[in-house]
């Protein structure tokens, strides 16, 4: 499948700021599940854009602007050829052994309630893969998707306690659950071609990858209760959301900041 993506982030500042430094993790890499056919980054203000590879192997850029401005627009756009690998992640750049992704972070730590939930979900599973599938199904069936209930700082324990959240929260809960089971797990930021044909989206998508013995890294999307297919475009990975945030940075000066995100994901002609 060929997927076309347009992802625009617009920051506005009142009053003007004197400059900015932004870290961009918005460029996908090619691997056996996807091939980047074309991709570009465009910004509204003159600035220096330097590409580099971050600690997790994500294709990243530093954007530095040394002038006053009141609005910053970052547009990324391109097309990616995808193939259904039944959730298996093969041929991706791996800079660390899987064991690194056993490391807990403040927003992926479990709670006694999550531990009990995982034990109940896995009670009938006879291997790690079946157990993670069962946890994914249980999260999908228990939590309600709600864009107003959480924010980027909400922890897995907090989202689970409220039984509400967005894809970021669903992924964090699954990551914490997998690490509790002794399975390395990581956060994935990317895009999803929706099955209902809706092109306009409020944000990108997020899911998790778990390292399964004898299989390797396998993707799990608890928000939709499935393993990633050719409708998914994988962009960046990290220990949690903070390690794979699409746009993150700071500005020079004190100002009120507002942000607007617009995402379009659609199937392109081959």
Secondary structure, DSSP 8 states (H G I E B T S, - for coil): -EEEEEEEEEEEEEEEES-EEEEEEEE---BTTEEEEEEEEEESS--EEEEEE-TT--EEEEEEE-S-EEEEEEEEEEEEEE---TTB--S----S-GGGGG---TTT---HHHHHHHHHHTTT--SHHHHHHHHHHHHHHH-EE-TTS--TT--HHHHHHHTEE-HHHHHHHHHHHHHHTT--EEEEEEEE--TT---EESS-EEEEEEEETTTEEEEEBTTTTB---TTEEEEEEESSGGGT-SEEEEESS--EEEEEEEEEEEE---
